Amino acid sequence: MKTKLVTNHNDWEGLYIDGELITEGHSISLLDFARATGIDLEQVAVSTEWLGETVGNLPKSFSKIPSKHIVA
């Protein structure tokens, strides 16, 4: 599968797979990219307080994220 991200480095992007435009817009999310390329990606949200105020960065292992801070 040949995948290309076309961008003007400003405010527009287009995702092509095997030469065909799959999606375009002001930005293409990682979730959109994963779905378009057949990758099963689960989006998990954590509380802003934990990530922003308590730790600042994500841990190397997902298992280190306390389940009480997973919000979705």
PQR file of N, CA, C, O and H, with PARSE charges and radii, in Angstrom:
ATOM      1  N   MET A   1       0.846  -1.168   0.000 -0.4000 1.5000
ATOM      2  CA  MET A   1       0.000   0.000   0.000 -0.0000 2.0000
ATOM      3  C   MET A   1       0.896   1.238   0.000  0.5500 1.7000
ATOM      4  O   MET A   1       1.735   1.401   0.886 -0.5500 1.4000
ATOM      5  N   LYS A   2       0.722   2.090  -0.973 -0.4000 1.5000
ATOM      6  CA  LYS A   2       1.458   3.358  -1.060 -0.0000 2.0000
ATOM      7  C   LYS A   2       0.598   4.456  -0.441  0.5500 1.7000
ATOM      8  O   LYS A   2      -0.527   4.700  -0.880 -0.5500 1.4000
ATOM      9  H   LYS A   2       0.041   1.958  -1.693  0.4000 1.0000
ATOM     10  N   THR A   3       1.137   5.113   0.578 -0.4000 1.5000
ATOM     11  CA  THR A   3       0.393   6.145   1.290 -0.0000 2.0000
ATOM     12  C   THR A   3       1.154   7.457   1.220  0.5500 1.7000
ATOM     13  O   THR A   3       2.358   7.497   1.472 -0.5500 1.4000
ATOM     14  H   THR A   3       2.051   4.915   0.934  0.4000 1.0000
ATOM     15  N   LYS A   4       0.445   8.540   0.874 -0.4000 1.5000
ATOM     16  CA  LYS A   4       1.063   9.863   0.799 -0.0000 2.0000
ATOM     17  C   LYS A   4       0.182  10.868   1.527  0.5500 1.7000
ATOM     18  O   LYS A   4      -1.044  10.834   1.428 -0.5500 1.4000
ATOM     19  H   LYS A   4      -0.533   8.507   0.669  0.4000 1.0000
ATOM     20  N   LEU A   5       0.835  11.762   2.260 -0.4000 1.5000
ATOM     21  CA  LEU A   5       0.150  12.876   2.897 -0.0000 2.0000
ATOM     22  C   LEU A   5       0.577  14.127   2.146  0.5500 1.7000
ATOM     23  O   LEU A   5       1.752  14.494   2.148 -0.5500 1.4000
ATOM     24  H   LEU A   5       1.831  11.790   2.341  0.4000 1.0000
ATOM     25  N   VAL A   6      -0.384  14.778   1.504 -0.4000 1.5000
ATOM     26  CA  VAL A   6      -0.106  15.994   0.744 -0.0000 2.0000
ATOM     27  C   VAL A   6      -0.510  17.176   1.609  0.5500 1.7000
ATOM     28  O   VAL A   6      -1.629  17.221   2.120 -0.5500 1.4000
ATOM     29  H   VAL A   6      -1.339  14.480   1.503  0.4000 1.0000
ATOM     30  N   THR A   7       0.394  18.131   1.774 -0.4000 1.5000
ATOM     31  CA  THR A   7       0.119  19.271   2.635 -0.0000 2.0000
ATOM     32  C   THR A   7       0.741  20.533   2.062  0.5500 1.7000
ATOM     33  O   THR A   7       1.735  20.476   1.339 -0.5500 1.4000
ATOM     34  H   THR A   7       1.303  18.095   1.359  0.4000 1.0000
ATOM     35  N   ASN A   8       0.145  21.674   2.393 -0.4000 1.5000
ATOM     36  CA  ASN A   8       0.755  22.935   1.997 -0.0000 2.0000
ATOM     37  C   ASN A   8       1.497  23.556   3.183  0.5500 1.7000
ATOM     38  O   ASN A   8       1.892  24.721   3.136 -0.5500 1.4000
ATOM     39  H   ASN A   8      -0.663  21.721   2.981  0.4000 1.0000
ATOM     40  N   HIS A   9       1.682  22.764   4.248 -0.4000 1.5000
ATOM     41  CA  HIS A   9       2.369  23.196   5.475 -0.0000 2.0000
ATOM     42  C   HIS A   9       1.687  24.396   6.108  0.5500 1.7000
ATOM     43  O   HIS A   9       2.326  25.166   6.825 -0.5500 1.4000
ATOM     44  H   HIS A   9       1.362  21.817   4.285  0.4000 1.0000
ATOM     45  N   ASN A  10       0.406  24.562   5.853 -0.4000 1.5000
ATOM     46  CA  ASN A  10      -0.305  25.714   6.383 -0.0000 2.0000
ATOM     47  C   ASN A  10      -1.629  25.277   6.985  0.5500 1.7000
ATOM     48  O   ASN A  10      -1.764  25.201   8.206 -0.5500 1.4000
ATOM     49  H   ASN A  10      -0.114  23.937   5.270  0.4000 1.0000
ATOM     50  N   ASP A  11      -2.607  24.991   6.136 -0.4000 1.5000
ATOM     51  CA  ASP A  11      -3.928  24.692   6.681 -0.0000 2.0000
ATOM     52  C   ASP A  11      -4.712  23.657   5.882  0.5500 1.7000
ATOM     53  O   ASP A  11      -5.935  23.593   5.998 -0.5500 1.4000
ATOM     54  H   ASP A  11      -2.498  25.053   5.144  0.4000 1.0000
ATOM     55  N   TRP A  12      -4.033  22.845   5.073 -0.4000 1.5000
ATOM     56  CA  TRP A  12      -4.785  21.850   4.295 -0.0000 2.0000
ATOM     57  C   TRP A  12      -3.953  20.608   4.093  0.5500 1.7000
ATOM     58  O   TRP A  12      -2.759  20.685   3.802 -0.5500 1.4000
ATOM     59  H   TRP A  12      -3.039  22.897   4.978  0.4000 1.0000
ATOM     60  N   GLU A  13      -4.598  19.446   4.249 -0.4000 1.5000
ATOM     61  CA  GLU A  13      -3.920  18.169   4.060 -0.0000 2.0000
ATOM     62  C   GLU A  13      -4.828  17.222   3.297  0.5500 1.7000
ATOM     63  O   GLU A  13      -6.053  17.315   3.383 -0.5500 1.4000
ATOM     64  H   GLU A  13      -5.568  19.383   4.485  0.4000 1.0000
ATOM     65  N   GLY A  14      -4.230  16.325   2.562 -0.4000 1.5000
ATOM     66  CA  GLY A  14      -4.971  15.281   1.870 -0.0000 2.0000
ATOM     67  C   GLY A  14      -4.238  13.963   2.019  0.5500 1.7000
ATOM     68  O   GLY A  14      -3.014  13.918   1.896 -0.5500 1.4000
ATOM     69  H   GLY A  14      -3.235  16.250   2.492  0.4000 1.0000
ATOM     70  N   LEU A  15      -4.971  12.884   2.283 -0.4000 1.5000
ATOM     71  CA  LEU A  15      -4.392  11.557   2.433 -0.0000 2.0000
ATOM     72  C   LEU A  15      -4.734  10.730   1.201  0.5500 1.7000
ATOM     73  O   LEU A  15      -5.905  10.524   0.883 -0.5500 1.4000
ATOM     74  H   LEU A  15      -5.966  12.921   2.383  0.4000 1.0000
ATOM     75  N   TYR A  16      -3.704  10.260   0.516 -0.4000 1.5000
ATOM     76  CA  TYR A  16      -3.860   9.407  -0.658 -0.0000 2.0000
ATOM     77  C   TYR A  16      -3.369   8.009  -0.329  0.5500 1.7000
ATOM     78  O   TYR A  16      -2.299   7.838   0.256 -0.5500 1.4000
ATOM     79  H   TYR A  16      -2.753  10.427   0.774  0.4000 1.0000
ATOM     80  N   ILE A  17      -4.148   7.023  -0.704 -0.4000 1.5000
ATOM     81  CA  ILE A  17      -3.723   5.630  -0.584 -0.0000 2.0000
ATOM     82  C   ILE A  17      -3.813   5.020  -1.970  0.5500 1.7000
ATOM     83  O   ILE A  17      -4.866   5.039  -2.608 -0.5500 1.4000
ATOM     84  H   ILE A  17      -5.017   7.162  -1.179  0.4000 1.0000
ATOM     85  N   ASP A  18      -2.690   4.477  -2.427 -0.4000 1.5000
ATOM     86  CA  ASP A  18      -2.585   3.905  -3.777 -0.0000 2.0000
ATOM     87  C   ASP A  18      -3.092   4.871  -4.842  0.5500 1.7000
ATOM     88  O   ASP A  18      -3.757   4.469  -5.796 -0.5500 1.4000
ATOM     89  H   ASP A  18      -1.835   4.462  -1.908  0.4000 1.0000
ATOM     90  N   GLY A  19      -2.765   6.165  -4.662 -0.4000 1.5000
ATOM     91  CA  GLY A  19      -3.086   7.177  -5.654 -0.0000 2.0000
ATOM     92  C   GLY A  19      -4.486   7.755  -5.570  0.5500 1.7000
ATOM     93  O   GLY A  19      -4.823   8.648  -6.348 -0.5500 1.4000
ATOM     94  H   GLY A  19      -2.224   6.491  -3.887  0.4000 1.0000
ATOM     95  N   GLU A  20      -5.316   7.272  -4.646 -0.4000 1.5000
ATOM     96  CA  GLU A  20      -6.692   7.743  -4.519 -0.0000 2.0000
ATOM     97  C   GLU A  20      -6.843   8.588  -3.258  0.5500 1.7000
ATOM     98  O   GLU A  20      -6.364   8.206  -2.190 -0.5500 1.4000
ATOM     99  H   GLU A  20      -5.042   6.547  -4.015  0.4000 1.0000
ATOM    100  N   LEU A  21      -7.514   9.746  -3.382 -0.4000 1.5000
ATOM    101  CA  LEU A  21      -7.761  10.604  -2.237 -0.0000 2.0000
ATOM    102  C   LEU A  21      -8.748   9.915  -1.293  0.5500 1.7000
ATOM    103  O   LEU A  21      -9.855   9.549  -1.690 -0.5500 1.4000
ATOM    104  H   LEU A  21      -7.903  10.056  -4.249  0.4000 1.0000
ATOM    105  N   ILE A  22      -8.328   9.744  -0.038 -0.4000 1.5000
ATOM    106  CA  ILE A  22      -9.158   9.085   0.970 -0.0000 2.0000
ATOM    107  C   ILE A  22      -9.894  10.108   1.825  0.5500 1.7000
ATOM    108  O   ILE A  22     -11.092   9.975   2.077 -0.5500 1.4000
ATOM    109  H   ILE A  22      -7.429  10.041   0.284  0.4000 1.0000
ATOM    110  N   THR A  23      -9.168  11.130   2.269 -0.4000 1.5000
ATOM    111  CA  THR A  23      -9.770  12.184   3.080 -0.0000 2.0000
ATOM    112  C   THR A  23      -8.935  13.451   2.955  0.5500 1.7000
ATOM    113  O   THR A  23      -7.741  13.393   2.660 -0.5500 1.4000
ATOM    114  H   THR A  23      -8.195  11.239   2.064  0.4000 1.0000
ATOM    115  N   GLU A  24      -9.565  14.586   3.179 -0.4000 1.5000
ATOM    116  CA  GLU A  24      -8.846  15.854   3.166 -0.0000 2.0000
ATOM    117  C   GLU A  24      -9.524  16.815   4.129  0.5500 1.7000
ATOM    118  O   GLU A  24     -10.699  16.652   4.458 -0.5500 1.4000
ATOM    119  H   GLU A  24     -10.535  14.633   3.418  0.4000 1.0000
ATOM    120  N   GLY A  25      -8.780  17.811   4.577 -0.4000 1.5000
ATOM    121  CA  GLY A  25      -9.323  18.798   5.482 -0.0000 2.0000
ATOM    122  C   GLY A  25      -8.215  19.657   6.064  0.5500 1.7000
ATOM    123  O   GLY A  25      -7.066  19.596   5.626 -0.5500 1.4000
ATOM    124  H   GLY A  25      -7.825  17.943   4.310  0.4000 1.0000
ATOM    125  N   HIS A  26      -8.577  20.459   7.062 -0.4000 1.5000
ATOM    126  CA  HIS A  26      -7.586  21.338   7.688 -0.0000 2.0000
ATOM    127  C   HIS A  26      -6.494  20.545   8.387  0.5500 1.7000
ATOM    128  O   HIS A  26      -5.355  21.002   8.486 -0.5500 1.4000
ATOM    129  H   HIS A  26      -9.510  20.508   7.419  0.4000 1.0000
ATOM    130  N   SER A  27      -6.834  19.373   8.865 -0.4000 1.5000
ATOM    131  CA  SER A  27      -5.844  18.455   9.414 -0.0000 2.0000
ATOM    132  C   SER A  27      -6.420  17.051   9.353  0.5500 1.7000
ATOM    133  O   SER A  27      -7.638  16.870   9.344 -0.5500 1.4000
ATOM    134  H   SER A  27      -7.759  19.002   8.785  0.4000 1.0000
ATOM    135  N   ILE A  28      -5.548  16.066   9.311 -0.4000 1.5000
ATOM    136  CA  ILE A  28      -5.966  14.672   9.303 -0.0000 2.0000
ATOM    137  C   ILE A  28      -5.484  14.064  10.610  0.5500 1.7000
ATOM    138  O   ILE A  28      -4.289  14.050  10.907 -0.5500 1.4000
ATOM    139  H   ILE A  28      -4.558  16.213   9.318  0.4000 1.0000
ATOM    140  N   SER A  29      -6.428  13.568  11.376 -0.4000 1.5000
ATOM    141  CA  SER A  29      -6.080  13.030  12.685 -0.0000 2.0000
ATOM    142  C   SER A  29      -5.424  11.656  12.557  0.5500 1.7000
ATOM    143  O   SER A  29      -5.569  10.968  11.546 -0.5500 1.4000
ATOM    144  H   SER A  29      -7.398  13.579  11.135  0.4000 1.0000
ATOM    145  N   LEU A  30      -4.715  11.286  13.585 -0.4000 1.5000
ATOM    146  CA  LEU A  30      -4.116   9.957  13.631 -0.0000 2.0000
ATOM    147  C   LEU A  30      -5.195   8.883  13.574  0.5500 1.7000
ATOM    148  O   LEU A  30      -4.993   7.832  12.965 -0.5500 1.4000
ATOM    149  H   LEU A  30      -4.597  11.845  14.406  0.4000 1.0000
ATOM    150  N   LEU A  31      -6.333   9.137  14.200 -0.4000 1.5000
ATOM    151  CA  LEU A  31      -7.437   8.187  14.173 -0.0000 2.0000
ATOM    152  C   LEU A  31      -7.972   8.015  12.748  0.5500 1.7000
ATOM    153  O   LEU A  31      -8.241   6.891  12.326 -0.5500 1.4000
ATOM    154  H   LEU A  31      -6.497   9.990  14.695  0.4000 1.0000
ATOM    155  N   ASP A  32      -8.128   9.110  12.007 -0.4000 1.5000
ATOM    156  CA  ASP A  32      -8.554   9.030  10.602 -0.0000 2.0000
ATOM    157  C   ASP A  32      -7.546   8.242   9.772  0.5500 1.7000
ATOM    158  O   ASP A  32      -7.926   7.415   8.943 -0.5500 1.4000
ATOM    159  H   ASP A  32      -7.909  10.024  12.350  0.4000 1.0000
ATOM    160  N   PHE A  33      -6.261   8.501   9.998 -0.4000 1.5000
ATOM    161  CA  PHE A  33      -5.214   7.797   9.271 -0.0000 2.0000
ATOM    162  C   PHE A  33      -5.261   6.299   9.567  0.5500 1.7000
ATOM    163  O   PHE A  33      -5.187   5.476   8.655 -0.5500 1.4000
ATOM    164  H   PHE A  33      -5.952   9.173  10.672  0.4000 1.0000
ATOM    165  N   ALA A  34      -5.384   5.957  10.837 -0.4000 1.5000
ATOM    166  CA  ALA A  34      -5.415   4.544  11.226 -0.0000 2.0000
ATOM    167  C   ALA A  34      -6.591   3.829  10.576  0.5500 1.7000
ATOM    168  O   ALA A  34      -6.436   2.740  10.025 -0.5500 1.4000
ATOM    169  H   ALA A  34      -5.445   6.626  11.578  0.4000 1.0000
ATOM    170  N   ARG A  35      -7.755   4.439  10.640 -0.4000 1.5000
ATOM    171  CA  ARG A  35      -8.949   3.822  10.036 -0.0000 2.0000
ATOM    172  C   ARG A  35      -8.776   3.634   8.533  0.5500 1.7000
ATOM    173  O   ARG A  35      -9.135   2.590   7.988 -0.5500 1.4000
ATOM    174  H   ARG A  35      -7.881   5.324  11.087  0.4000 1.0000
ATOM    175  N   ALA A  36      -8.225   4.647   7.864 -0.4000 1.5000
ATOM    176  CA  ALA A  36      -8.053   4.582   6.409 -0.0000 2.0000
ATOM    177  C   ALA A  36      -7.066   3.502   5.999  0.5500 1.7000
ATOM    178  O   ALA A  36      -7.185   2.933   4.914 -0.5500 1.4000
ATOM    179  H   ALA A  36      -7.933   5.495   8.307  0.4000 1.0000
ATOM    180  N   THR A  37      -6.100   3.216   6.851 -0.4000 1.5000
ATOM    181  CA  THR A  37      -5.084   2.217   6.522 -0.0000 2.0000
ATOM    182  C   THR A  37      -5.361   0.858   7.154  0.5500 1.7000
ATOM    183  O   THR A  37      -4.536  -0.051   7.063 -0.5500 1.4000
ATOM    184  H   THR A  37      -6.004   3.678   7.733  0.4000 1.0000
ATOM    185  N   GLY A  38      -6.528   0.717   7.797 -0.4000 1.5000
ATOM    186  CA  GLY A  38      -6.929  -0.572   8.338 -0.0000 2.0000
ATOM    187  C   GLY A  38      -6.309  -0.925   9.679  0.5500 1.7000
ATOM    188  O   GLY A  38      -6.323  -2.090  10.076 -0.5500 1.4000
ATOM    189  H   GLY A  38      -7.198   1.455   7.870  0.4000 1.0000
ATOM    190  N   ILE A  39      -5.772   0.050  10.375 -0.4000 1.5000
ATOM    191  CA  ILE A  39      -5.181  -0.195  11.689 -0.0000 2.0000
ATOM    192  C   ILE A  39      -6.273  -0.036  12.740  0.5500 1.7000
ATOM    193  O   ILE A  39      -6.998   0.959  12.744 -0.5500 1.4000
ATOM    194  H   ILE A  39      -5.761   0.996  10.052  0.4000 1.0000
ATOM    195  N   ASP A  40      -6.387  -1.021  13.634 -0.4000 1.5000
ATOM    196  CA  ASP A  40      -7.370  -0.966  14.712 -0.0000 2.0000
ATOM    197  C   ASP A  40      -6.795  -0.127  15.850  0.5500 1.7000
ATOM    198  O   ASP A  40      -5.986  -0.610  16.642 -0.5500 1.4000
ATOM    199  H   ASP A  40      -5.797  -1.828  13.631  0.4000 1.0000
ATOM    200  N   LEU A  41      -7.220   1.127  15.922 -0.4000 1.5000
ATOM    201  CA  LEU A  41      -6.695   2.055  16.909 -0.0000 2.0000
ATOM    202  C   LEU A  41      -7.820   2.469  17.846  0.5500 1.7000
ATOM    203  O   LEU A  41      -8.842   2.998  17.409 -0.5500 1.4000
ATOM    204  H   LEU A  41      -7.877   1.519  15.278  0.4000 1.0000
ATOM    205  N   GLU A  42      -7.625   2.226  19.131 -0.4000 1.5000
ATOM    206  CA  GLU A  42      -8.606   2.627  20.131 -0.0000 2.0000
ATOM    207  C   GLU A  42      -8.167   3.940  20.746  0.5500 1.7000
ATOM    208  O   GLU A  42      -7.030   4.061  21.204 -0.5500 1.4000
ATOM    209  H   GLU A  42      -6.795   1.797  19.487  0.4000 1.0000
ATOM    210  N   GLN A  43      -9.040   4.914  20.762 -0.4000 1.5000
ATOM    211  CA  GLN A  43      -8.729   6.198  21.366 -0.0000 2.0000
ATOM    212  C   GLN A  43      -9.129   6.162  22.833  0.5500 1.7000
ATOM    213  O   GLN A  43     -10.267   5.833  23.169 -0.5500 1.4000
ATOM    214  H   GLN A  43      -9.963   4.815  20.390  0.4000 1.0000
ATOM    215  N   VAL A  44      -8.189   6.502  23.699 -0.4000 1.5000
ATOM    216  CA  VAL A  44      -8.408   6.492  25.139 -0.0000 2.0000
ATOM    217  C   VAL A  44      -8.105   7.885  25.674  0.5500 1.7000
ATOM    218  O   VAL A  44      -7.035   8.432  25.407 -0.5500 1.4000
ATOM    219  H   VAL A  44      -7.265   6.770  23.427  0.4000 1.0000
ATOM    220  N   ALA A  45      -9.031   8.459  26.420 -0.4000 1.5000
ATOM    221  CA  ALA A  45      -8.827   9.788  26.998 -0.0000 2.0000
ATOM    222  C   ALA A  45      -8.489   9.657  28.478  0.5500 1.7000
ATOM    223  O   ALA A  45      -9.038   8.815  29.189 -0.5500 1.4000
ATOM    224  H   ALA A  45      -9.901   8.015  26.637  0.4000 1.0000
ATOM    225  N   VAL A  46      -7.580  10.504  28.917 -0.4000 1.5000
ATOM    226  CA  VAL A  46      -7.242  10.562  30.338 -0.0000 2.0000
ATOM    227  C   VAL A  46      -7.573  11.954  30.853  0.5500 1.7000
ATOM    228  O   VAL A  46      -7.678  12.906  30.080 -0.5500 1.4000
ATOM    229  H   VAL A  46      -7.134  11.187  28.339  0.4000 1.0000
ATOM    230  N   SER A  47      -7.735  12.059  32.161 -0.4000 1.5000
ATOM    231  CA  SER A  47      -8.109  13.347  32.749 -0.0000 2.0000
ATOM    232  C   SER A  47      -7.009  14.381  32.547  0.5500 1.7000
ATOM    233  O   SER A  47      -5.820  14.068  32.614 -0.5500 1.4000
ATOM    234  H   SER A  47      -7.650  11.285  32.789  0.4000 1.0000
ATOM    235  N   THR A  48      -7.423  15.603  32.302 -0.4000 1.5000
ATOM    236  CA  THR A  48      -6.493  16.710  32.120 -0.0000 2.0000
ATOM    237  C   THR A  48      -5.676  16.951  33.383  0.5500 1.7000
ATOM    238  O   THR A  48      -4.487  17.262  33.318 -0.5500 1.4000
ATOM    239  H   THR A  48      -8.389  15.857  32.247  0.4000 1.0000
ATOM    240  N   GLU A  49      -6.323  16.806  34.519 -0.4000 1.5000
ATOM    241  CA  GLU A  49      -5.619  17.027  35.786 -0.0000 2.0000
ATOM    242  C   GLU A  49      -4.444  16.061  35.935  0.5500 1.7000
ATOM    243  O   GLU A  49      -3.347  16.466  36.320 -0.5500 1.4000
ATOM    244  H   GLU A  49      -7.289  16.554  34.572  0.4000 1.0000
ATOM    245  N   TRP A  50      -4.676  14.780  35.629 -0.4000 1.5000
ATOM    246  CA  TRP A  50      -3.612  13.786  35.781 -0.0000 2.0000
ATOM    247  C   TRP A  50      -2.482  14.035  34.787  0.5500 1.7000
ATOM    248  O   TRP A  50      -1.316  14.093  35.176 -0.5500 1.4000
ATOM    249  H   TRP A  50      -5.567  14.450  35.317  0.4000 1.0000
ATOM    250  N   LEU A  51      -2.820  14.181  33.509 -0.4000 1.5000
ATOM    251  CA  LEU A  51      -1.782  14.331  32.488 -0.0000 2.0000
ATOM    252  C   LEU A  51      -1.122  15.695  32.531  0.5500 1.7000
ATOM    253  O   LEU A  51       0.099  15.795  32.411 -0.5500 1.4000
ATOM    254  H   LEU A  51      -3.768  14.134  33.193  0.4000 1.0000
ATOM    255  N   GLY A  52      -1.898  16.731  32.698 -0.4000 1.5000
ATOM    256  CA  GLY A  52      -1.342  18.074  32.644 -0.0000 2.0000
ATOM    257  C   GLY A  52      -0.715  18.565  33.926  0.5500 1.7000
ATOM    258  O   GLY A  52       0.292  19.272  33.895 -0.5500 1.4000
ATOM    259  H   GLY A  52      -2.890  16.650  32.796  0.4000 1.0000
ATOM    260  N   GLU A  53      -1.296  18.201  35.055 -0.4000 1.5000
ATOM    261  CA  GLU A  53      -0.827  18.749  36.323 -0.0000 2.0000
ATOM    262  C   GLU A  53      -0.027  17.755  37.147  0.5500 1.7000
ATOM    263  O   GLU A  53       0.873  18.151  37.887 -0.5500 1.4000
ATOM    264  H   GLU A  53      -2.114  17.627  35.080  0.4000 1.0000
ATOM    265  N   THR A  54      -0.342  16.458  37.030 -0.4000 1.5000
ATOM    266  CA  THR A  54       0.308  15.461  37.866 -0.0000 2.0000
ATOM    267  C   THR A  54       1.576  14.908  37.231  0.5500 1.7000
ATOM    268  O   THR A  54       2.631  14.889  37.866 -0.5500 1.4000
ATOM    269  H   THR A  54      -1.073  16.136  36.428  0.4000 1.0000
ATOM    270  N   VAL A  55       1.483  14.459  35.987 -0.4000 1.5000
ATOM    271  CA  VAL A  55       2.636  13.792  35.382 -0.0000 2.0000
ATOM    272  C   VAL A  55       3.318  14.588  34.279  0.5500 1.7000
ATOM    273  O   VAL A  55       4.541  14.512  34.152 -0.5500 1.4000
ATOM    274  H   VAL A  55       0.626  14.474  35.471  0.4000 1.0000
ATOM    275  N   GLY A  56       2.595  15.332  33.493 -0.4000 1.5000
ATOM    276  CA  GLY A  56       3.201  16.131  32.429 -0.0000 2.0000
ATOM    277  C   GLY A  56       3.489  15.377  31.146  0.5500 1.7000
ATOM    278  O   GLY A  56       3.333  15.937  30.061 -0.5500 1.4000
ATOM    279  H   GLY A  56       1.602  15.393  33.596  0.4000 1.0000
ATOM    280  N   ASN A  57       3.906  14.115  31.240 -0.4000 1.5000
ATOM    281  CA  ASN A  57       4.187  13.271  30.070 -0.0000 2.0000
ATOM    282  C   ASN A  57       3.577  11.898  30.287  0.5500 1.7000
ATOM    283  O   ASN A  57       3.379  11.460  31.420 -0.5500 1.4000
ATOM    284  H   ASN A  57       4.032  13.661  32.122  0.4000 1.0000
ATOM    285  N   LEU A  58       3.286  11.232  29.187 -0.4000 1.5000
ATOM    286  CA  LEU A  58       2.757   9.870  29.292 -0.0000 2.0000
ATOM    287  C   LEU A  58       3.859   8.893  29.691  0.5500 1.7000
ATOM    288  O   LEU A  58       5.016   9.078  29.313 -0.5500 1.4000
ATOM    289  H   LEU A  58       3.448  11.588  28.267  0.4000 1.0000
ATOM    290  N   PRO A  59       3.508   7.850  30.457 -0.5600 1.5000
ATOM    291  CA  PRO A  59       4.495   6.835  30.837  0.2800 2.0000
ATOM    292  C   PRO A  59       4.866   5.962  29.640  0.5500 1.7000
ATOM    293  O   PRO A  59       4.126   5.912  28.657 -0.5500 1.4000
ATOM    294  N   LYS A  60       5.988   5.286  29.715 -0.4000 1.5000
ATOM    295  CA  LYS A  60       6.446   4.406  28.619 -0.0000 2.0000
ATOM    296  C   LYS A  60       5.505   3.227  28.414  0.5500 1.7000
ATOM    297  O   LYS A  60       5.393   2.718  27.298 -0.5500 1.4000
ATOM    298  H   LYS A  60       6.589   5.327  30.514  0.4000 1.0000
ATOM    299  N   SER A  61       4.830   2.787  29.463 -0.4000 1.5000
ATOM    300  CA  SER A  61       3.930   1.639  29.383 -0.0000 2.0000
ATOM    301  C   SER A  61       2.494   2.085  29.667  0.5500 1.7000
ATOM    302  O   SER A  61       2.242   2.787  30.646 -0.5500 1.4000
ATOM    303  H   SER A  61       4.921   3.200  30.369  0.4000 1.0000
ATOM    304  N   PHE A  62       1.545   1.674  28.804 -0.4000 1.5000
ATOM    305  CA  PHE A  62       0.143   2.016  28.996 -0.0000 2.0000
ATOM    306  C   PHE A  62      -0.368   1.514  30.348  0.5500 1.7000
ATOM    307  O   PHE A  62      -1.214   2.157  30.968 -0.5500 1.4000
ATOM    308  H   PHE A  62       1.749   1.104  28.009  0.4000 1.0000
ATOM    309  N   SER A  63       0.139   0.374  30.802 -0.4000 1.5000
ATOM    310  CA  SER A  63      -0.310  -0.205  32.073 -0.0000 2.0000
ATOM    311  C   SER A  63       0.012   0.683  33.277  0.5500 1.7000
ATOM    312  O   SER A  63      -0.546   0.485  34.356 -0.5500 1.4000
ATOM    313  H   SER A  63       0.826  -0.149  30.298  0.4000 1.0000
ATOM    314  N   LYS A  64       0.892   1.644  33.104 -0.4000 1.5000
ATOM    315  CA  LYS A  64       1.252   2.564  34.182 -0.0000 2.0000
ATOM    316  C   LYS A  64       0.260   3.717  34.327  0.5500 1.7000
ATOM    317  O   LYS A  64       0.366   4.500  35.272 -0.5500 1.4000
ATOM    318  H   LYS A  64       1.345   1.805  32.228  0.4000 1.0000
ATOM    319  N   ILE A  65      -0.696   3.836  33.415 -0.4000 1.5000
ATOM    320  CA  ILE A  65      -1.729   4.861  33.520 -0.0000 2.0000
ATOM    321  C   ILE A  65      -2.780   4.359  34.499  0.5500 1.7000
ATOM    322  O   ILE A  65      -3.411   3.334  34.241 -0.5500 1.4000
ATOM    323  H   ILE A  65      -0.783   3.200  32.648  0.4000 1.0000
ATOM    324  N   PRO A  66      -2.984   5.048  35.607 -0.5600 1.5000
ATOM    325  CA  PRO A  66      -3.980   4.599  36.582  0.2800 2.0000
ATOM    326  C   PRO A  66      -5.383   4.597  35.964  0.5500 1.7000
ATOM    327  O   PRO A  66      -5.802   5.586  35.362 -0.5500 1.4000
ATOM    328  N   SER A  67      -6.093   3.500  36.113 -0.4000 1.5000
ATOM    329  CA  SER A  67      -7.421   3.375  35.484 -0.0000 2.0000
ATOM    330  C   SER A  67      -8.388   4.446  35.972  0.5500 1.7000
ATOM    331  O   SER A  67      -9.315   4.805  35.246 -0.5500 1.4000
ATOM    332  H   SER A  67      -5.752   2.697  36.602  0.4000 1.0000
ATOM    333  N   LYS A  68      -8.196   4.964  37.179 -0.4000 1.5000
ATOM    334  CA  LYS A  68      -9.116   5.987  37.683 -0.0000 2.0000
ATOM    335  C   LYS A  68      -8.979   7.310  36.902  0.5500 1.7000
ATOM    336  O   LYS A  68      -9.838   8.184  37.016 -0.5500 1.4000
ATOM    337  H   LYS A  68      -7.443   4.673  37.769  0.4000 1.0000
ATOM    338  N   HIS A  69      -7.905   7.455  36.112 -0.4000 1.5000
ATOM    339  CA  HIS A  69      -7.713   8.672  35.320 -0.0000 2.0000
ATOM    340  C   HIS A  69      -8.122   8.502  33.857  0.5500 1.7000
ATOM    341  O   HIS A  69      -8.075   9.458  33.082 -0.5500 1.4000
ATOM    342  H   HIS A  69      -7.208   6.744  36.019  0.4000 1.0000
ATOM    343  N   ILE A  70      -8.523   7.286  33.481 -0.4000 1.5000
ATOM    344  CA  ILE A  70      -9.024   7.061  32.126 -0.0000 2.0000
ATOM    345  C   ILE A  70     -10.495   7.454  32.121  0.5500 1.7000
ATOM    346  O   ILE A  70     -11.296   6.910  32.882 -0.5500 1.4000
ATOM    347  H   ILE A  70      -8.561   6.510  34.111  0.4000 1.0000
ATOM    348  N   VAL A  71     -10.843   8.407  31.255 -0.4000 1.5000
ATOM    349  CA  VAL A  71     -12.195   8.962  31.265 -0.0000 2.0000
ATOM    350  C   VAL A  71     -13.048   8.509  30.088  0.5500 1.7000
ATOM    351  O   VAL A  71     -14.261   8.719  30.101 -0.5500 1.4000
ATOM    352  H   VAL A  71     -10.192   8.849  30.637  0.4000 1.0000
ATOM    353  N   ALA A  72     -12.457   7.904  29.087 -0.4000 1.5000
ATOM    354  CA  ALA A  72     -13.250   7.416  27.955 -0.0000 2.0000
ATOM    355  C   ALA A  72     -12.569   6.250  27.279  0.5500 1.7000
ATOM    356  O   ALA A  72     -13.092   5.710  26.305 -0.5500 1.4000
ATOM    357  H   ALA A  72     -11.471   7.734  29.077  0.4000 1.0000
TER
END
